[in-house]
Amino acid sequence: MNHPPANLLVVDDEFEIRSLIVEFLRDIEGYAVFEVENAYAALDLLKRQPIDLILSDINMPEMKGFDLLREVRAGYPAIKRVLITAYNVEDYLEMALKYDIGNIFVKTTPFNFEELSTLLTTLLTNDIFGLDRHFPPSAKRMQFKITSSKRLDLHASGIVAFIGMIPYAKKLELVIVELLTNAIFYGIRHESAENKEQWEHEFTLPDEQAVSVFVAKDAEKFGISISDRGGQLKKQEVLYWLHRQIAHDSDGLPLGLYDSHGRGLFITRKYIDRLIINIDQTRRTEIIIINYFHPTYIGYKPLYINEV
């Protein structure tokens, strides 16, 4: 993949995993890669070696990955930060919210090198938008714009028809309608979640405010990008809403059980293999969802929330 030259630092106490990642990034991707086995060695290296991006395991002896990246952010704010884990990312959502971490890559079986390459290139270039980076030129594509909230179900069913026969078609249609609704009413029209029954539906968005939809598929996966020009979403808000749906109160009920906002993103993350949220504040928000046709990569779901 084309990317600018960059110095990367890989921090992981497991030698086999660290060597696997370093070999790929150095020999295949062509980065200048440094490696250490713990957080204290990483902080010591940063004193004498410029680094553009740090990729750190979460669970390490003495100092955890979250604490390391907090130190990195405080001392070297220009360094891009990514955590990596083999465990359930949902268990770390509260920490991600606390430490302002948007990207947690997951070690799958087999290891998804292509996904790691795309993530790092995206962060290093700050070029976060676009579905095409996730698909080869040979992928089949369709695109259109939405200017009204009427019959979003028809748009959803049309997208599913383009993708082809999948056993979870109805769930996917639900996800698409939720995301389109969010883009139109929250992203463009700045509506309040508490007044959904009062939302006006008799409108047509001007072309410059239309919601853009891109769909792509290849032999391995399909993806859908829903983009609005409102830019109202924030990383901290996404993490807050996702956490409230999995955290429980003293009675064992989800904290966000009765929330009027945020459940659409939770449903999307639940049903979809990859949820990618790209945000340019006040200018643009893009939600990308990707599903694999077959369970190629076994493991937990990563967390991808990018802000520029």
Buried (B, 14 or more C-beta within 10 A) or exposed (E): EEBEEBBBBBBBBBEEBBEBBBEBBBEEBEBBBBBBBBBBBBBEBBEEEEBBBBBBBBBBEEBBBBBBBBBBBEEBEEBBBBBBBBBEBBEBBBBBBEBBBBBBBBBBEEBBBEBBBBBBBBBBEEEBBBBBBBBEEEBEBBEEEBBBBEEBEEBBBBBBEBBEEEEEBEBBBBBBBBBBBBBBBBBBBEBEBEEEEEBEEEEEBEEEBBBBBBBBBBEBBBBBBBBBBBBBBBBBBBBBBBBBBBEEEEEEEBEBEEBEBBBBBBBBBBBBBBBBBBBBEEEBBBBBBBBEBEEEBEBBBBBBBBBE
